Amino acid sequence: MPMIEVHDLHKSYGGRTAVDGVSFTVEEGEIFGVLGPNGAGKTTTVECVAGLRVPDSGTVRVAGLDPVARHTDVTRLLGVQLQQSELQAKLTVREALELYASFHERPADWRGLAERLGLDAQLGTRYAKLSGGQQQRLFIALALIGNPRAVILDELTTGLDPRGRRDTWALVESVRDSGVTVLLVTHFMEEAQRLCDRVAVIDRGRVTALDTPAGLIGRAAHGSTVSFDAATPLAAAELLALPGAAGVETRDGRTVLTGNDATVDAFVQLLARRAVTARGLRVTDATLDDAYLDLTGADQ
């Protein structure tokens, strides 16, 4: 049985459709990403999964349980870190962990959790004095303190610097490695490509694609880009005749050829046959950014 099941989920607010028939499953032990532009319906979807919002129609199950009808039972199975989370400014890390532990019948050892998440040195620090990365670590700890089987992490690294973001990614991987299923909401494509086993792209309230990151990247219109400055000019028509070639243009005096892996192989063979030296040759593979923009036509 999947850990999380969402089937034909619909939710509207005042006549505005936020979620329009979303369906996906999250298998036990995976990191499943929900991607999409701002306002696409991502947060509404996961709030329905958490039982914080009642769907207009469709079904949601967490370990086979309805998160609205069996909300208390689901809260024992599912930890949640929402996009907008705050604590009382004067609350210390220790007080927050002790408070949240008191909400659960069989909480995790909050001291061990603080050590695991690198918060043991901040136990006496007030929430308002924590850095952005430390606050995110604390919210992860609070989401895990009930020993959940699954956890929702919504826009976990928004506002963090690159180092804080990468440290948080390592924490998410350690959470998954401990056996907890992760439902990760993000609009950072690098984050999804690094962490997720599978991703669902939601745009305008609908799932437009569901695949592994590699599978989505494989759908990108231009899988590879070759840029170079040829000692002997190569005709655009000759380059466009290469297998899989999609376009040729000049950028800042350099030739840029777009295509796929077959295009790159054929281009290298062409250079060898013609004994042409390509100065500053650079081959760039498609990323999840490319696939995302192809699917949504939107900026992040």
C-alpha positions, 0 to 999 in steps of 0.5 A: 500500500502506498504511504500517501494516495491522492485521487482526483482532488478538487478544491476551490476558494470563492469560485476560484479553482486551486486544485483541479483533479490532482492525482498521485501516490507516494510510496513508502520510503521515497522522497516525492517532490511536488513542483510548480509555480507560485499559486499552482496549488501545491500548498493546498494539495499538501494541506488536504493531505495533512487534513488541514483543508477539506477537499471539495471532492476526490479522495486522500489517504495517508497509510489508508486513512482519511486525514479529515475523518481520521485526523487524530490518527493521521497526526500520529503518522504524519509530521508537517512543516508548513510554508508559513511557520512561526514560533513565539520569539522568546521560546527557546529551542529546548522549550519548543522541543519539550512542548511539541513532545508533550503533544504525542503519546510516544514522542521521539527523544527530543535530545537525540533529535536535537543532536542529530539535527545539529541543534544541541548547541542552541537548546538555550537559544530563543527562537528569534535569535536563531539563524534562518538555517537553524530555524529550519532545522528546528521545524524539521525537528518539530515535524519529526518529534512524533516519530512519524512514518511520513513528513510533509516539508513545504518550501523548506529552503526558501530564504536560505543561503546556498550553504544553508540550503545544501546543509538542509538537503543533507538533513532531508536525505538523512530523514529519508535514510531513517525510514521516513517517507518525505513529501517535499514541496518546492519550486527550486529545481536543483533541490528537486533534482538532488533529493527526489525519487519522483516528482509531480509537476503541478501547474494551474491546479493540475498535474502536468507531468509525473516522473523521476527527475531523470525522466522529466529531463529526458523530455526536455526539448533540447537535451544537450547544448554545445557551444564553441568557437571554431578555428574554421567556420562550420556552416549552420546548414551542416550543423543542422543536418546532424542527427537530433540537431534542433537549432544553431545560433551565435551568442557573443561570437560563439556558435551554440548548437542545441540537440541531444546526445546523438547530436553531440556524438555526431558533432565530435565526429564532424570535428575529427573528419574536418580536422577543425579545432573547437576552442572553448568547447563546452557541452551542457546537459539539460537540467530539471529547470529546462524540463520544468520550463518546457512543461509549465512555460513559467518562470520559477 
